[in-house]
């Protein structure tokens, strides 16, 4: 027991170790949030009726309106409580990236934190080329975690950035070294979980030097991997580090939606099968310490801020769970440590 999450190797497999000293494998879900906004700009006439009181600068929030209708005036508190109970019921144990602080700061479910100092990938790229600008912006952002997540035993660690667009002349080793220094300066007891490398063929891919650099400075290497199985995921020769899958998902179009996401299937039964087919080999993989599904709630059929309208949720826009994939998650969760320790 160290009072915080750490990583360790046990029986030739990497693990998280929880604050009480127990083995922990992160079976999680991203974006446990309670909002889903769609833009009205230029298409106000496309909606026959809109709920009142749920307008914001980005448009109309159908998720909040639906939860208000479903759970009453205290819908937010009810939805947060329900999310924690749902994850435990579904055999999950981690609130993944981009989850709502109002949910993860409740001290009920382990969580990770998304550290962004710019949502623009080109701006991130520019800052990496300017180390002092990067350090200043990152330090300012990380200071917001002091006294909030930096010493919270429920906090596993921090993902910094996401799917960086690496360009020519960008020094990956210098980047990861600098970020590690700043993370540990503010939160020395928290894990640095990397930058969520983008690539369906990661960690090899076309730029293996990125993985080598991440392995040198990250406590855990992270990749977003939208494939049907992680079985062929192999670490670089000579690199022995834990690996977390930051994103994966499957969608289907049999229930009224218009886009199946980045990996599409025919129906919800296939989604459930694909989920088990993905997580089971992840459990048997010696380097993987967890996969995080993206995401908790499906998107509006009318799209989010950039038009994305994927059927990728464990719950729909009316906060109703998809029974098939929930059942698959429960089957995995019931045998989680049995499978990992085989």
CORPE-V731334 format. One line per field, one symbol per residue. ss: DSSP state (@ for helix, = for strand, . for the rest). phi: phi as a letter, one per 20 degrees, with the letter a starting at -180 (. if undefined). burial: + if it has 24 or more other C-alpha atoms within 12 Angstrom, else -. A space follows every 50 residues. Layout:
BEGIN
ss = ???
phi = ???
burial = ???
END
This chain:
BEGIN
ss = .....=====..=====.....==.====.......==.....@@@.... ....==..===@@@@@@@@@@...@@@@@@@@@@@@@@@....==..... @@@@.....======.....@@@@@@@@@.@@@@@@@@@@@@@@@..... ....======...........@@@@@@@@@@@@@@@....==....==.. .......@@@@@@@@@@...====..................=====... ==...........==..@@@@@@@@@@@@@@@@@...======...=... ..............=.....=.@@@@@@@@@@@@.@@@@@..
phi = .cnbfbcbdclmcfbfdfgenefbdedcbflfcccbecfdgmbgfedfbc fencebfepddffffffffednfegfffffgfffffgffemdbbeegmff gfefefmcbgbdcedcdaeeffffgffffcgfffffffffffgfefmddf cfffefrcedmalgefdfmeeffffffffggffffecfedeeendlgerf dfeflecfffffffffcefceccdceceaegefcfffndccfccefbaac cbdecnedbenececfbfffgffffffefffffeffefdqddfdbfdfeg fenefdngceecefcefemdfeffffffffffffdgefffeg
burial = ---+++++----+++++++---++++++++++++++++++---------- --------++++++++++-------+--++++++-+++-+++++++++++ +++++--+++++++++++-----+++++--+--++-+++-++--+---++ ++++++++++++++++-----+-+++++++-+++-+++++++++++++++ ++++----++++++++++++++++++++++--++++---+++++++++++ +++---+-+++++++-+++-++++++++++++++++++++++++++++++ ++++---++++++++++++-++-++++++++++--+---+--
END
